[in-house]
Amino acid sequence: MHDLLIEGGHVVTATWTGDADIAVTNGRVTAIGSNLGPATRRLDARDRIVMPGGVDTHCHVEQISGAGLMNADTFETATRSALHGGTTTIVSFAAQHPGKRLRTVVDDYQALAARGALIDHAFHMIVSDISGETLTQDLPALIAEGHRSIKIFTTYDKVRLADEAILDVLWSARTHGALVCLHAENDGLIRWMTRQWPH
């Protein structure tokens, strides 16, 4: 007995397109085909396209910007809008600002998501301060818990890391199995250009 049978839709997968039924059990697709058996709930998808939801991997949700401003979207409003557009997973930024403990930043951000998110979600951890327990405790533990995406900056005063700190984060990511996204701009060049052409 399936939990849900989505019947008669035009199914699109990564490798196949055609008319079929989809069986779902315990929140997972368990079969695609015809005559899939009984289900607790049935959904008529005739004249509909049935396909996996989108994944938006760059979202700013309930995040304080470097200028100290809170983004307009909450987890509820952002994920409700995403869902209406067919996006079923978002990855947003848990932004550490200097002086903040990374573990606290991620835990607090997870609490916001748990209160409001209507779809699946994950985080990019912005690491801007490697002092204290960031590299010795917080980052390894968070990576082990599944937070495997790290973002670091080479510019913007409130979040940028010096070269040596960048290497420390890269080494920790390599050691513990995380992916690092680098916002790579030349800070000195940006400052020089700003002085030359201020308007």
C-alpha positions in Angstrom: 0.0 0.0 0.0 1.5 3.3 -1.1 0.9 6.5 0.8 0.2 8.5 -2.4 -0.4 7.6 -6.1 0.0 10.5 -8.5 -1.9 9.2 -11.5 -1.9 9.9 -15.3 0.6 12.8 -15.4 3.2 13.6 -18.0 6.3 12.6 -16.0 9.6 14.3 -16.6 12.8 12.8 -15.0 16.5 13.4 -15.6 16.5 10.5 -18.1 13.0 9.9 -19.3 9.7 11.7 -20.3 6.3 10.0 -20.7 2.9 9.4 -19.3 2.9 7.4 -16.1 1.8 7.1 -12.5 4.1 7.8 -9.5 3.9 6.0 -6.2 5.2 7.7 -3.1 5.8 6.0 0.3 7.3 7.7 3.4 7.9 10.8 1.4 9.9 9.1 -1.3 9.2 8.1 -4.9 9.1 4.3 -4.8 7.9 3.5 -8.3 7.1 5.1 -11.7 4.9 3.1 -14.2 1.4 1.8 -14.5 -0.8 -0.4 -12.4 1.3 0.4 -9.3 -1.3 -1.0 -6.8 -3.4 0.5 -4.0 -2.7 3.8 -2.2 -4.0 5.6 0.8 -4.4 8.8 -1.2 -4.7 9.3 -5.0 -4.0 12.5 -6.9 -5.3 13.0 -10.5 -2.5 14.5 -12.6 -4.1 14.1 -16.0 -3.2 17.1 -18.3 -0.4 18.0 -15.8 3.4 17.9 -16.0 4.9 16.0 -13.0 8.6 16.7 -12.4 11.1 17.1 -9.6 11.0 20.4 -7.8 13.7 23.0 -8.5 16.7 23.7 -6.2 17.7 27.3 -5.6 21.3 27.3 -4.3 21.7 31.0 -3.7 19.2 32.6 -1.4 19.3 35.4 1.1 16.6 34.7 3.7 16.3 36.3 7.2 20.0 37.3 6.8 21.6 40.4 8.2 23.6 42.1 5.4 27.1 43.5 5.8 25.4 46.9 6.1 23.4 45.7 9.1 20.1 45.5 7.3 17.7 42.5 7.5 16.6 40.9 4.3 12.9 41.4 3.6 12.0 37.7 3.2 11.4 35.5 6.2 11.7 31.7 5.8 7.9 31.5 5.5 7.5 34.1 2.8 10.6 33.0 0.8 9.8 29.4 0.8 6.1 30.0 0.1 7.1 32.0 -3.0 9.6 29.4 -4.0 7.1 26.6 -3.8 4.6 28.5 -5.9 7.3 28.7 -8.6 8.1 25.0 -8.4 11.2 25.3 -6.2 11.1 22.7 -3.4 14.6 23.2 -1.9 16.6 26.3 -1.1 20.1 26.9 0.1 20.5 30.2 2.0 23.4 31.8 3.9 24.0 31.4 7.6 26.2 34.5 7.9 28.8 34.7 10.6 29.8 38.3 11.4 33.1 39.0 13.2 32.8 38.3 16.9 30.0 35.8 16.5 30.5 32.1 17.2 29.8 30.0 14.1 28.0 27.3 16.1 25.6 29.9 17.5 25.0 31.5 14.1 24.1 28.2 12.5 21.9 27.0 15.5 20.0 30.3 15.5 19.5 30.3 11.8 18.3 26.7 11.9 15.7 27.7 14.5 14.4 30.4 12.2 14.1 27.9 9.4 12.4 25.3 11.6 9.8 27.9 12.5 9.0 29.1 9.0 10.3 27.0 6.2 7.7 25.2 4.1 10.1 23.3 1.9 13.5 21.6 2.2 16.4 23.8 3.0 20.1 23.8 3.6 22.7 26.4 4.5 25.9 27.9 3.1 27.9 28.9 6.2 29.6 32.2 5.7 32.8 32.1 7.7 34.2 35.5 8.5 35.9 35.0 11.8 38.2 32.0 12.5 39.0 33.0 16.1 38.0 31.0 19.1 36.5 27.6 18.5 35.6 28.2 14.8 38.3 25.9 13.3 38.9 23.6 16.2 35.3 22.7 17.2 32.5 24.5 15.4 33.4 24.0 11.7 34.3 20.3 12.1 31.2 19.5 14.1 28.9 21.4 11.7 30.4 19.7 8.7 29.9 16.3 10.4 26.2 17.3 11.0 25.7 17.8 7.2 26.5 21.5 6.8 29.0 20.9 4.0 28.9 24.2 2.2 31.2 27.1 3.2 31.3 30.6 1.7 34.3 32.9 2.2 34.9 36.4 1.0 38.1 38.2 -0.1 36.4 41.7 0.1 33.8 43.6 2.1 35.1 44.7 5.5 32.6 42.9 7.7 33.1 39.4 6.2 36.4 39.2 4.3 39.2 36.9 5.4 42.9 37.5 5.1 44.9 35.0 2.9 46.2 33.0 5.8 42.7 32.6 7.3 41.4 31.5 3.9 44.0 28.8 3.8 43.0 27.7 7.3 39.3 27.4 6.2 40.3 25.5 3.0 42.4 23.1 5.0 39.6 22.5 7.4 37.2 21.9 4.6 39.5 19.5 2.9 40.1 17.6 6.2 36.5 17.3 7.1 34.9 17.0 3.7 33.2 20.3 2.8 32.9 22.4 -0.3 34.1 26.0 -0.3 32.6 28.7 -2.4 34.9 31.7 -2.8 33.6 35.3 -3.4 36.9 36.2 -5.1 37.5 39.9 -5.8 40.7 41.9 -5.3 40.0 44.1 -2.2 42.9 46.4 -2.9 41.9 46.9 -6.5 38.3 47.7 -5.5 39.5 50.3 -2.9 41.9 51.9 -5.4 39.2 52.1 -8.1 36.7 53.6 -5.6 39.2 56.3 -4.7 39.9 57.1 -8.3 36.3 57.3 -9.4 34.2 57.9 -6.4 31.0 58.6 -8.4 
